[in-house]
């Protein structure tokens, strides 16, 4: 089985671990060996910026992008940058894992579409519009008081410009009203890169059934998040809870709506799937739960590839 994982925080993990630790082999949940062992076709690498923990978020984000490129270059026998679907095909034919560059925190744009376009030119192909703080684009789902607060005018402009450029709009972390505004404004499918189902686990980071249906109507996907609090009430991140969420999202939005967004290296260590090399455990659990091979294929890879194909452009200079 091959996988497309829509979200990991491994670049942050590497930055924290220091210059001596690299992507080839490390103690984190994602490294080249683990990606190979688990069957990665494409991995999305987030540049996560904590706005309250950072003097200059834009500069910090650019430093993280530099680290991403250094790691891809150092591991060029196994990894290659991907900007669109054609790149994934070409990398795969060369037996290389595709690395997509993403940003988790639209605040790094500093309210300026010029920064968005420059990030596109730098290779960023997905942006999570907010993290857990309000920013120039909109409001997060970290506090109940933000739930009814939607996208700002600038947030709507960002969605429009991302549609035009060929970037994937990500609503994970966004307020409920923000979700509905993206659904209204976006002319392309969009994603919740790392979120689960709220009807299964009542957490504001998860999507309601109404949202799942709307996301499905727009052709989008939800990447199943392995973080324990979003999966259930167990003490650890359990595979059976992942299967429960997958079943529910498939029942509400259809199997075409389910993808993977592990959140590896951004989540606590008590994981039944402790690193990417163990992704086969999820496949086995889905088989045991009665999913067909074609359905498992969609969850692990094909649905995300559809988004890549539909949203990303083959024109890399705009
Ligand atoms: Zn996140």
Boltz pocket constraint, residues with backbone or C-beta under 6 A from the ligand:
constraints:
  - pocket:
      binder: B
      contacts: [[A, 104], [A, 172], [A, 173], [A, 194], [A, 266]]
      max_distance: 6.0
